[in-house]
Amino acid sequence: MESTFIQCQPDVMGGTPVFADSRVPVRTLVEYLEAGETIDDFLEGFPTVGRDKVLAFLEAAGRHASQLAG
């Protein structure tokens, strides 16, 4: 799976979905948010990800959630 903001490749983190051009698992962002941390907190810890990729992921997740509810 590849997109402009997420990649899944067997040779990168064993195929775990990561933010594109990084080795930062998408799950790490979810864990930050679940713990009450902010996007800024996440980006401070993982500056290679970039706000654009975080926002693109959250928008896609929101669209997916809307489709499931509909």
LUMMAR-163373 format. One record per residue (C-alpha): residue in three letters; x, y, z. Coordinates in Angstrom, 2 decimals, decimal comma, always signed. Each point is the difference from the previous one (the first is absolute). Example, Ala and Ser with C-alpha at 12.3 -4.5 7.8 and 13.67 -1.06 7.14 Angstrom:
REM LUMMAR-163373
@rest: ALA c1: +12,30 c2: -4,50 c3: +7,80
@rest: SER c1: +1,37 c2: +3,44 c3: -0,66
REM end
This chain:
REM LUMMAR-163373
@rest: MET c1: +0,00 c2: +0,00 c3: +0,00
@rest: GLU c1: +1,29 c2: +3,44 c3: -0,89
@rest: SER c1: -1,48 c2: +3,44 c3: +0,16
@rest: THR c1: +1,40 c2: +3,47 c3: +0,17
@rest: PHE c1: +0,11 c2: -0,21 c3: +3,78
@rest: ILE c1: +0,16 c2: -3,68 c3: +1,01
@rest: GLN c1: +2,19 c2: -2,84 c3: -1,22
@rest: CYS c1: +0,01 c2: -3,73 c3: +0,70
@rest: GLN c1: +3,10 c2: -1,78 c3: -1,25
@rest: PRO c1: +1,36 c2: -3,33 c3: +1,20
@rest: ASP c1: +3,52 c2: +1,42 c3: +0,29
@rest: VAL c1: -1,07 c2: +2,98 c3: +2,14
@rest: MET c1: -0,99 c2: -0,88 c3: +3,57
@rest: GLY c1: -1,12 c2: -3,45 c3: -1,16
@rest: GLY c1: -2,90 c2: +1,39 c3: -2,03
@rest: THR c1: -1,50 c2: +2,03 c3: +2,84
@rest: PRO c1: -1,88 c2: +3,03 c3: -1,37
@rest: VAL c1: +2,33 c2: +2,99 c3: +0,41
@rest: PHE c1: -0,18 c2: +3,63 c3: -0,97
@rest: ALA c1: +1,52 c2: +0,38 c3: -3,47
@rest: ASP c1: +3,74 c2: +0,59 c3: -0,14
@rest: SER c1: +0,42 c2: -0,86 c3: +3,68
@rest: ARG c1: +0,17 c2: -2,98 c3: +2,29
@rest: VAL c1: -2,68 c2: +1,39 c3: +2,32
@rest: PRO c1: -2,97 c2: -2,36 c3: +0,35
@rest: VAL c1: -3,43 c2: +1,56 c3: -0,50
@rest: ARG c1: -1,06 c2: -1,81 c3: +3,16
@rest: THR c1: +2,38 c2: +2,24 c3: +1,96
@rest: LEU c1: -2,10 c2: +3,06 c3: -0,91
@rest: VAL c1: -3,16 c2: -1,81 c3: +1,07
@rest: GLU c1: +1,60 c2: -0,93 c3: +3,32
@rest: TYR c1: +1,06 c2: +3,62 c3: +0,58
@rest: LEU c1: -3,52 c2: +1,25 c3: -0,66
@rest: GLU c1: -1,59 c2: -2,73 c3: +2,16
@rest: ALA c1: +2,28 c2: +1,08 c3: +2,85
@rest: GLY c1: -1,25 c2: +3,59 c3: -0,27
@rest: GLU c1: +3,09 c2: +1,35 c3: -1,74
@rest: THR c1: -0,32 c2: +2,53 c3: -2,81
@rest: ILE c1: +1,13 c2: -0,08 c3: -3,61
@rest: ASP c1: +2,67 c2: +2,52 c3: +0,96
@rest: ASP c1: +1,25 c2: -2,38 c3: +2,72
@rest: PHE c1: +0,23 c2: -2,78 c3: -2,58
@rest: LEU c1: +1,80 c2: +2,20 c3: -2,52
@rest: GLU c1: +2,44 c2: +1,14 c3: +2,67
@rest: GLY c1: +0,93 c2: -3,63 c3: +0,60
@rest: PHE c1: -0,06 c2: -0,98 c3: -3,68
@rest: PRO c1: +0,87 c2: +3,10 c3: -2,08
@rest: THR c1: +0,75 c2: -2,07 c3: -3,10
@rest: VAL c1: -3,70 c2: -0,79 c3: -0,45
@rest: GLY c1: -1,35 c2: +3,47 c3: -0,77
@rest: ARG c1: -3,32 c2: +1,57 c3: +0,85
@rest: ASP c1: -1,31 c2: -0,50 c3: -3,55
@rest: LYS c1: +0,26 c2: -3,79 c3: +0,30
@rest: VAL c1: -1,62 c2: -0,03 c3: +3,45
@rest: LEU c1: -2,94 c2: +2,10 c3: -1,20
@rest: ALA c1: -0,39 c2: -2,09 c3: -3,17
@rest: PHE c1: -0,14 c2: -3,17 c3: +2,12
@rest: LEU c1: -2,56 c2: +1,48 c3: +2,39
@rest: GLU c1: -2,18 c2: +1,23 c3: -2,88
@rest: ALA c1: +0,10 c2: -3,44 c3: -1,64
@rest: ALA c1: -0,82 c2: -1,69 c3: +3,31
@rest: GLY c1: -2,94 c2: +2,36 c3: +0,48
@rest: ARG c1: -1,34 c2: -0,76 c3: -3,48
@rest: HIS c1: +0,35 c2: -3,72 c3: +0,65
@rest: ALA c1: -1,82 c2: +0,28 c3: +3,33
@rest: SER c1: -2,84 c2: +1,91 c3: -1,71
@rest: GLN c1: -0,33 c2: -2,76 c3: -2,59
@rest: LEU c1: -0,20 c2: -2,65 c3: +2,72
@rest: ALA c1: -2,71 c2: +1,97 c3: +1,83
@rest: GLY c1: -2,04 c2: +0,57 c3: -3,16
REM end
